[in-house]
């Protein structure tokens, strides 16, 4: 080891080895020797690596020892970089790679119209090929309205570029800005809107908050995340979803039932025919035979296991009313599961919905205990305001409605307006609500910080029937807020039902 020490000291004296210093102009530290270990300190560059390797090789020739790479570790100081990127860092951030965009590809704008380059890597070429698809999913969040191009930018996400909906010559919109469509009182100028756009486009435009000269600058936002910031996962989901098989309605039917999770999973696997029956096990060389172990006559398919086996069929016959036995045993697997999980039939003997009995019996589960959900009143001195949204399947238009009740459940006031949801609550309570991409979220945040106390919570739909009914009573031809001085008859029954459960 003394030989190795002399070699290191010689390299330091010749300034071929750059030792480590804890402070500037401090004592240089090139190595530490222990009984069976050693630590070498040098600058992290290729020249120092070559010097270190040559010294260790020379030491090996004299001593007969060889460095074990499996027992060797290398450590870097926090400011060490490789190809411009820190070797030691927290999780990768976009800011760590901005130098690549700035220096190599010279991308300066936030959302340039093209990123194509004559000379680039295959990765960059692939990104440029999909850039138009990326831009089609970028929308502008209206702030002060200074940078949004009224004609070509997507600032009304449900419409896309407005040149597709204009009544006048599209070229006439080039000289106009959003502020030209805002009246002096800070609301949309309806005469200007009717002059340039059709009625359907206006219905979407007035759902966007007007530009405000005192607001933040306009910003680009990603359309496929709730926070409207770009995420690679959301981009993949958006692009890949078009290649997925069509969504099956049985999915909601199974997973929204008030049954234990193990029954959800079993019914879904049964519908997909992914239960490990003997027929499946035989195909995978996991069983010697396809036949059913109970009856020993027919292959054990999913439908045979759940219904058609003679022993299982006998059990079903014991609980099925005579009137429904024939259609029950005469359909294929998918129709059998769909019909029995969607029927409104009430079993005459036990008085329970048939889907609950069916889902428990098909899995041989214990009796189900469904939790009871009901509306809960606020504390003394508080007013409970319930709101809900509804969407018409015919017109596609949405609406909100709500009502206020006191701490004993008595009705106070109703309202409804054409315009659901848990995501909205998450946006309002997020840490970035004050700087959200959505101007409406920023306005709500400012209201919440005023001199009053507000608590906003999400409640299940089944406990919010009164507010849901108010949303369904809205007149979609009138976009103004309507306040009711008397409770509508359709809502009274829900209010009384909620009050009776307190």
C-alpha positions as CSV (number, residue, x, y, z in Angstrom):
1,X,0.0,0.0,0.0
2,X,3.0,2.3,0.6
3,X,3.9,1.9,-3.1
4,X,0.4,3.0,-4.1
5,X,0.6,6.0,-1.7
6,X,3.9,7.1,-3.3
7,X,2.4,6.8,-6.8
8,X,-0.5,9.0,-5.8
9,X,1.7,11.6,-4.0
10,X,4.0,11.7,-7.1
11,X,1.0,12.3,-9.4
12,X,-0.3,15.1,-7.1
13,X,3.1,16.8,-7.0
14,X,3.3,16.7,-10.8
15,X,-0.2,18.2,-10.9
16,X,-1.6,15.3,-12.9
17,X,-3.9,14.4,-10.0
18,X,-6.3,17.0,-8.7
19,X,-7.1,16.2,-5.1
20,X,-10.3,17.2,-3.2
21,X,-10.5,20.3,-0.9
22,X,-13.3,20.8,1.7
23,X,-12.8,24.5,1.5
24,X,-11.1,26.8,-1.0
25,X,-7.3,26.8,-0.4
26,X,-7.8,24.1,2.2
27,X,-5.7,21.0,2.8
28,X,-5.8,18.7,-0.3
29,X,-7.1,15.2,0.2
30,X,-6.2,12.6,-2.4
31,X,-6.7,9.3,-0.6
32,X,-7.5,7.5,2.6
33,X,-6.2,4.1,3.4
34,X,-7.8,1.7,5.8
35,X,-7.0,-1.9,6.9
36,X,-8.9,-3.5,4.0
37,X,-10.4,-0.5,2.1
38,X,-9.3,2.7,0.5
39,X,-10.9,5.9,-0.7
40,X,-9.6,7.9,-3.6
41,X,-10.5,11.6,-4.2
42,X,-10.2,13.2,-7.7
43,X,-11.9,15.6,-10.0
44,X,-14.7,14.1,-12.1
45,X,-13.4,14.3,-15.6
46,X,-11.9,12.0,-18.2
47,X,-8.2,13.1,-17.7
48,X,-8.4,12.3,-13.9
49,X,-10.0,9.0,-14.7
50,X,-7.1,8.1,-17.0
51,X,-4.6,9.0,-14.3
52,X,-6.4,7.0,-11.7
53,X,-6.6,4.0,-13.9
54,X,-2.9,4.2,-14.9
55,X,-1.8,4.4,-11.2
56,X,-3.9,1.4,-10.2
57,X,-2.7,-0.6,-13.1
58,X,1.0,0.2,-12.2
59,X,0.3,-0.8,-8.6
60,X,-1.3,-4.1,-9.8
61,X,1.8,-5.0,-11.9
62,X,4.1,-4.5,-8.8
63,X,1.9,-6.1,-6.2
64,X,0.0,-8.7,-8.1
65,X,-3.3,-7.4,-6.9
66,X,-6.2,-6.4,-9.1
67,X,-9.1,-4.0,-8.5
68,X,-12.5,-5.8,-8.0
69,X,-15.1,-3.9,-10.0
70,X,-17.9,-5.6,-8.2
71,X,-16.7,-4.3,-4.8
72,X,-15.9,-0.8,-6.1
73,X,-18.3,2.1,-5.7
74,X,-18.2,5.6,-7.2
75,X,-19.6,8.8,-5.7
76,X,-20.1,12.2,-7.3
77,X,-20.4,15.6,-5.7
78,X,-23.9,17.3,-6.2
79,X,-22.6,19.7,-8.8
80,X,-21.2,17.0,-11.2
81,X,-22.8,17.1,-14.6
82,X,-22.7,14.7,-17.6
83,X,-23.7,16.1,-21.0
84,X,-25.1,19.2,-19.3
85,X,-27.3,17.2,-16.9
86,X,-26.6,16.8,-13.1
87,X,-25.4,13.2,-12.3
88,X,-27.1,13.5,-8.8
89,X,-30.4,15.2,-8.8
90,X,-34.0,15.0,-7.6
91,X,-36.6,13.5,-9.9
92,X,-36.2,14.8,-13.4
93,X,-37.9,18.1,-14.1
94,X,-38.7,19.8,-17.4
95,X,-36.4,22.7,-16.4
96,X,-33.4,20.3,-16.3
97,X,-33.7,19.8,-20.1
98,X,-34.6,23.3,-21.2
99,X,-31.0,23.8,-22.3
100,X,-31.6,21.2,-25.0
101,X,-34.5,23.1,-26.4
102,X,-32.7,26.5,-26.2
103,X,-29.3,25.6,-27.5
104,X,-29.7,22.6,-29.8
105,X,-33.2,23.0,-31.3
106,X,-33.6,26.8,-30.7
107,X,-37.2,26.5,-29.5
108,X,-38.1,29.9,-27.9
109,X,-41.9,30.2,-28.1
110,X,-44.1,28.4,-25.7
111,X,-46.2,26.8,-28.4
112,X,-44.6,27.3,-31.8
113,X,-46.6,26.3,-34.9
114,X,-43.9,23.8,-35.9
115,X,-40.8,22.3,-34.5
116,X,-39.6,20.6,-37.7
117,X,-35.8,20.8,-38.3
118,X,-33.8,19.7,-41.3
119,X,-31.3,18.0,-39.2
120,X,-32.5,16.3,-35.9
121,X,-32.6,13.1,-34.0
122,X,-35.2,10.4,-34.7
123,X,-36.9,11.3,-31.4
124,X,-37.2,14.9,-32.4
125,X,-38.5,14.0,-35.9
126,X,-41.2,11.8,-34.3
127,X,-42.2,14.7,-32.0
128,X,-42.4,17.1,-35.0
129,X,-44.6,14.6,-36.9
130,X,-47.1,14.6,-34.1
131,X,-46.9,18.3,-33.3
132,X,-50.1,19.3,-35.1
133,X,-52.0,16.7,-33.1
134,X,-50.5,18.1,-29.9
135,X,-51.5,21.7,-30.8
136,X,-55.0,20.6,-31.5
137,X,-55.3,19.7,-27.8
138,X,-53.9,23.0,-26.5
139,X,-56.4,25.7,-25.5
140,X,-55.8,29.3,-24.3
141,X,-57.0,30.3,-20.8
142,X,-58.4,33.8,-21.0
143,X,-56.6,36.3,-18.7
144,X,-56.1,39.8,-19.8
145,X,-56.8,38.8,-23.4
146,X,-53.8,40.5,-24.9
147,X,-52.1,37.5,-26.6
148,X,-55.0,35.4,-27.7
149,X,-55.7,35.3,-31.4
150,X,-59.5,35.5,-31.7
151,X,-59.5,34.0,-35.2
152,X,-57.2,31.0,-34.9
153,X,-56.5,30.2,-31.2
154,X,-58.6,27.7,-29.3
155,X,-59.9,29.7,-26.4
156,X,-63.4,28.1,-26.4
157,X,-62.4,24.4,-26.0
158,X,-65.8,23.1,-26.9
159,X,-65.8,24.8,-30.3
160,X,-62.2,24.9,-31.5
161,X,-61.0,27.7,-33.7
162,X,-63.8,30.3,-34.1
163,X,-63.3,30.8,-37.9
164,X,-65.4,27.6,-38.3
165,X,-68.4,29.3,-36.6
166,X,-68.3,32.9,-37.9
167,X,-71.2,34.4,-39.9
168,X,-69.0,37.1,-41.5
169,X,-65.9,36.9,-43.6
170,X,-63.3,35.0,-41.5
171,X,-60.7,37.6,-42.6
172,X,-62.7,40.3,-40.8
173,X,-61.8,38.6,-37.5
174,X,-58.1,39.0,-37.9
175,X,-58.1,42.6,-36.7
176,X,-60.4,41.9,-33.8
177,X,-59.5,40.9,-30.2
178,X,-61.4,39.5,-27.3
179,X,-61.7,42.9,-25.7
180,X,-63.7,44.1,-28.8
181,X,-66.5,41.7,-27.7
182,X,-66.6,42.9,-24.1
183,X,-68.9,45.7,-23.1
184,X,-68.0,48.6,-20.7
185,X,-69.6,46.8,-17.7
186,X,-67.2,43.8,-18.2
187,X,-69.8,41.4,-19.7
188,X,-70.0,40.0,-23.2
189,X,-71.4,42.4,-25.8
190,X,-74.3,40.4,-27.2
191,X,-74.8,42.7,-30.3
192,X,-71.2,42.1,-31.3
193,X,-71.5,38.3,-30.8
194,X,-74.7,38.0,-32.8
195,X,-73.1,40.1,-35.6
196,X,-70.2,37.6,-36.0
197,X,-71.2,34.2,-34.7
198,X,-74.2,31.8,-34.9
199,X,-76.5,31.1,-31.9
200,X,-74.8,27.7,-31.1
201,X,-71.4,29.3,-31.0
202,X,-72.7,32.1,-28.8
203,X,-74.1,29.7,-26.2
204,X,-70.5,28.3,-25.8
205,X,-68.7,31.6,-25.9
206,X,-70.8,33.2,-23.1
207,X,-69.8,30.2,-20.9
208,X,-66.2,31.6,-21.0
209,X,-65.3,34.4,-18.6
210,X,-64.6,37.8,-20.3
211,X,-61.1,39.1,-20.5
212,X,-60.0,41.4,-17.6
213,X,-57.2,43.9,-18.2
214,X,-56.2,43.5,-14.5
215,X,-56.0,39.7,-14.7
216,X,-52.9,37.5,-15.3
217,X,-51.5,37.1,-18.8
218,X,-53.2,34.6,-21.1
219,X,-51.8,31.1,-20.8
220,X,-51.8,27.9,-22.7
221,X,-53.5,24.9,-21.1
222,X,-53.7,21.2,-21.8
223,X,-57.2,19.9,-22.4
224,X,-56.9,16.4,-21.0
225,X,-56.0,16.9,-17.3
226,X,-58.1,18.4,-14.5
227,X,-55.3,20.9,-13.7
228,X,-54.8,21.6,-17.4
229,X,-51.1,21.1,-17.2
230,X,-49.4,18.7,-19.7
231,X,-48.8,15.1,-18.6
232,X,-47.4,12.5,-20.8
233,X,-49.8,9.9,-19.4
234,X,-52.8,12.0,-20.4
235,X,-51.4,12.4,-23.9
236,X,-50.9,8.7,-24.3
237,X,-54.4,8.0,-23.0
238,X,-55.9,10.4,-25.5
239,X,-54.0,9.1,-28.5
240,X,-54.4,5.4,-27.6
241,X,-58.1,5.5,-26.6
242,X,-59.1,5.7,-30.3
243,X,-57.7,2.2,-30.7
244,X,-59.3,0.6,-27.7
245,X,-62.4,-1.6,-28.1
246,X,-65.8,0.2,-27.5
247,X,-66.8,0.6,-23.9
248,X,-69.3,-1.9,-22.7
249,X,-72.4,-0.8,-20.7
250,X,-72.0,-3.9,-18.5
251,X,-69.0,-2.3,-17.0
252,X,-71.0,0.4,-15.2
253,X,-73.7,-2.1,-14.3
254,X,-71.3,-4.3,-12.5
255,X,-69.0,-1.8,-10.8
256,X,-71.7,0.6,-9.5
257,X,-73.6,-2.1,-7.7
258,X,-73.7,-1.8,-3.8
259,X,-72.0,-5.1,-3.3
260,X,-68.6,-6.2,-1.8
261,X,-65.6,-5.6,-4.0
262,X,-64.9,-9.3,-4.3
263,X,-68.3,-9.7,-6.0
264,X,-67.5,-6.8,-8.4
265,X,-64.3,-8.5,-9.4
266,X,-65.8,-12.0,-9.8
267,X,-68.7,-10.7,-11.9
268,X,-66.4,-8.8,-14.2
269,X,-64.1,-11.8,-14.6
270,X,-67.1,-14.0,-15.3
271,X,-68.3,-11.6,-18.0
272,X,-64.8,-11.6,-19.6
273,X,-64.7,-15.4,-19.3
274,X,-61.4,-15.2,-17.4
275,X,-62.4,-17.5,-14.6
276,X,-60.0,-20.4,-14.2
277,X,-62.4,-23.2,-15.1
278,X,-61.2,-26.7,-16.1
279,X,-61.7,-25.8,-19.8
280,X,-59.2,-22.9,-19.4
281,X,-56.8,-24.8,-17.2
282,X,-56.7,-27.6,-19.8
283,X,-55.8,-25.2,-22.6
284,X,-52.9,-24.0,-20.5
285,X,-51.8,-27.5,-19.7
286,X,-52.7,-27.1,-16.0
287,X,-55.5,-29.7,-15.9
288,X,-55.7,-33.3,-17.3
289,X,-59.3,-32.9,-18.5
290,X,-61.9,-30.3,-19.6
291,X,-64.8,-31.9,-17.9
292,X,-66.7,-30.5,-14.9
293,X,-65.5,-32.1,-11.6
294,X,-69.1,-32.1,-10.3
295,X,-71.2,-33.7,-13.0
296,X,-68.3,-35.2,-15.0
297,X,-70.2,-35.0,-18.3
298,X,-69.6,-31.7,-20.0
299,X,-66.7,-29.3,-20.4
300,X,-66.4,-26.9,-17.5
301,X,-67.0,-23.5,-19.2
302,X,-67.8,-20.4,-17.2
303,X,-71.5,-20.6,-18.0
304,X,-71.5,-24.3,-17.1
305,X,-69.9,-23.6,-13.8
306,X,-72.2,-20.7,-12.8
307,X,-75.6,-22.1,-14.2
308,X,-75.7,-25.2,-16.4
309,X,-74.1,-27.8,-14.3
310,X,-76.8,-30.2,-13.0
311,X,-76.0,-29.6,-9.4
312,X,-75.8,-25.8,-9.7
313,X,-79.0,-25.8,-11.8
314,X,-80.8,-27.5,-9.0
315,X,-79.7,-24.8,-6.5
316,X,-80.9,-22.1,-8.9
317,X,-84.3,-23.8,-9.2
318,X,-84.7,-23.7,-5.4
319,X,-84.7,-19.8,-5.3
320,X,-86.1,-18.9,-8.7
321,X,-89.9,-18.3,-9.1
322,X,-91.4,-20.7,-11.6
323,X,-92.4,-17.8,-13.9
324,X,-88.8,-16.8,-14.6
325,X,-87.0,-20.2,-14.8
326,X,-87.4,-20.7,-18.5
327,X,-85.8,-17.4,-19.7
328,X,-83.2,-17.7,-16.9
329,X,-81.8,-20.9,-18.3
330,X,-82.2,-20.1,-22.0
331,X,-79.6,-17.4,-22.8
332,X,-75.9,-17.1,-23.4
333,X,-73.4,-15.9,-20.8
334,X,-73.3,-12.2,-21.6
335,X,-77.1,-11.8,-21.9
336,X,-77.6,-13.9,-18.8
337,X,-75.4,-11.7,-16.7
338,X,-76.7,-8.4,-18.2
339,X,-80.4,-9.3,-17.8
340,X,-80.0,-10.5,-14.2
341,X,-77.9,-7.5,-13.1
342,X,-80.2,-4.9,-14.7
343,X,-83.7,-6.2,-14.0
344,X,-86.0,-4.4,-11.6
345,X,-87.5,-7.7,-10.4
346,X,-88.1,-7.9,-6.6
347,X,-88.0,-11.5,-5.2
348,X,-91.4,-12.2,-3.8
349,X,-90.1,-14.3,-0.9
350,X,-87.4,-12.1,0.6
351,X,-88.5,-8.7,-0.8
352,X,-85.0,-7.8,-2.1
353,X,-83.9,-6.7,-5.6
354,X,-83.0,-9.7,-7.7
355,X,-79.6,-8.3,-8.8
356,X,-78.4,-8.3,-5.2
357,X,-79.6,-11.9,-4.7
358,X,-78.1,-13.0,-8.0
359,X,-74.7,-11.4,-7.4
360,X,-74.5,-13.0,-4.0
361,X,-75.7,-16.4,-5.0
362,X,-73.6,-16.6,-8.2
363,X,-70.5,-16.3,-6.1
364,X,-72.0,-18.1,-3.1
365,X,-71.4,-15.0,-0.9
366,X,-72.8,-14.2,2.4
367,X,-76.0,-12.0,2.7
368,X,-75.3,-8.4,1.7
369,X,-75.6,-5.5,4.0
370,X,-75.9,-2.3,2.0
371,X,-75.0,0.9,3.8
372,X,-77.8,3.4,4.0
373,X,-76.9,6.8,2.5
374,X,-79.1,9.8,3.3
375,X,-78.9,13.6,3.4
376,X,-77.3,15.1,6.6
377,X,-78.3,18.4,8.0
378,X,-75.7,21.1,8.9
379,X,-74.8,22.1,12.5
380,X,-76.8,24.6,14.5
381,X,-76.3,28.1,13.1
382,X,-75.2,27.0,9.6
383,X,-77.0,26.9,6.3
384,X,-76.6,23.8,4.1
385,X,-76.4,24.7,0.4
386,X,-76.7,21.6,-1.9
387,X,-75.9,22.0,-5.6
388,X,-75.9,19.5,-8.4
389,X,-75.6,19.4,-12.2
390,X,-77.6,17.6,-14.9
391,X,-77.1,17.0,-18.7
392,X,-79.9,16.5,-21.2
393,X,-79.3,13.4,-23.3
394,X,-81.4,14.9,-26.1
395,X,-79.8,18.4,-26.4
396,X,-76.5,17.8,-24.7
397,X,-76.9,21.0,-22.7
398,X,-76.0,21.1,-19.0
399,X,-77.5,22.8,-16.0
400,X,-76.9,23.4,-12.3
401,X,-79.4,23.7,-9.5
402,X,-79.5,23.8,-5.8
403,X,-81.3,24.7,-2.6
404,X,-80.5,26.0,0.8
405,X,-81.8,24.4,4.1
406,X,-81.4,25.2,7.7
407,X,-80.1,23.0,10.5
408,X,-83.4,21.2,11.0
409,X,-83.9,20.5,7.3
410,X,-86.5,23.2,6.5
411,X,-86.4,24.6,2.9
412,X,-85.1,28.2,2.6
413,X,-84.5,29.0,-1.1
414,X,-83.9,27.3,-4.5
415,X,-82.1,28.3,-7.7
416,X,-81.3,26.9,-11.1
417,X,-79.2,27.9,-14.1
418,X,-78.3,26.4,-17.5
419,X,-74.6,25.7,-17.8
420,X,-71.2,18.1,-11.7
421,X,-68.8,17.6,-9.9
422,X,-66.0,16.2,-7.7
423,X,-63.3,17.4,-10.0
424,X,-64.5,21.0,-9.5
425,X,-64.2,20.6,-5.7
426,X,-60.7,19.3,-6.2
427,X,-59.7,22.2,-8.4
428,X,-61.1,24.8,-5.8
429,X,-59.2,23.2,-2.9
430,X,-55.9,22.5,-4.8
431,X,-52.7,24.2,-3.7
432,X,-52.5,26.0,-7.1
433,X,-56.1,27.3,-7.1
434,X,-55.0,31.0,-6.9
435,X,-52.9,30.6,-10.0
436,X,-55.1,28.1,-11.8
437,X,-55.3,28.0,-15.6
438,X,-59.0,28.5,-15.3
439,X,-60.1,32.1,-14.6
440,X,-63.3,30.9,-12.9
441,X,-61.3,28.9,-10.3
442,X,-59.2,32.0,-9.6
443,X,-62.4,34.1,-9.0
444,X,-63.8,31.5,-6.7
445,X,-60.6,31.4,-4.7
446,X,-60.7,35.2,-4.3
447,X,-64.3,34.9,-3.0
448,X,-63.4,32.2,-0.5
449,X,-60.7,34.4,1.0
450,X,-63.2,37.2,1.8
451,X,-64.4,37.8,5.4
452,X,-66.7,34.8,5.8
453,X,-66.4,31.1,6.4
454,X,-67.3,28.6,3.6
455,X,-66.9,24.8,3.6
456,X,-67.2,23.1,0.2
457,X,-67.5,19.3,0.3
458,X,-68.5,16.6,-2.2
459,X,-71.5,14.3,-1.4
460,X,-72.7,11.2,-3.2
461,X,-75.4,11.7,-5.8
462,X,-78.0,9.6,-3.9
463,X,-77.9,12.1,-1.0
464,X,-78.3,15.1,-3.2
465,X,-81.6,14.3,-5.0
466,X,-83.2,17.7,-4.1
467,X,-80.4,19.7,-5.8
468,X,-80.4,17.3,-8.7
469,X,-84.1,17.9,-9.3
470,X,-83.6,21.7,-9.3
471,X,-80.9,21.2,-12.1
472,X,-83.4,19.2,-14.1
473,X,-86.1,21.9,-13.8
474,X,-84.0,24.5,-15.6
475,X,-85.2,26.3,-18.8
476,X,-82.3,25.8,-21.2
477,X,-83.5,28.7,-23.4
478,X,-82.9,31.2,-20.6
479,X,-79.3,31.6,-19.5
480,X,-80.0,33.8,-16.5
481,X,-80.0,32.7,-12.9
482,X,-83.5,32.0,-11.6
483,X,-84.2,32.2,-7.9
484,X,-87.3,30.5,-6.5
485,X,-89.2,32.1,-3.6
486,X,-91.4,29.0,-3.1
487,X,-90.2,25.4,-3.3
488,X,-91.3,23.7,-6.5
489,X,-93.7,20.7,-6.0
490,X,-91.1,18.4,-7.5
491,X,-88.6,19.2,-4.8
492,X,-90.9,19.2,-1.8
493,X,-91.0,15.4,-1.6
494,X,-87.2,15.1,-1.5
495,X,-86.9,17.8,1.1
496,X,-89.4,16.1,3.4
497,X,-87.7,12.7,2.8
498,X,-84.3,14.1,3.8
499,X,-85.8,15.8,6.8
500,X,-87.5,12.6,8.0
501,X,-84.2,10.8,8.2
502,X,-82.5,13.3,10.5
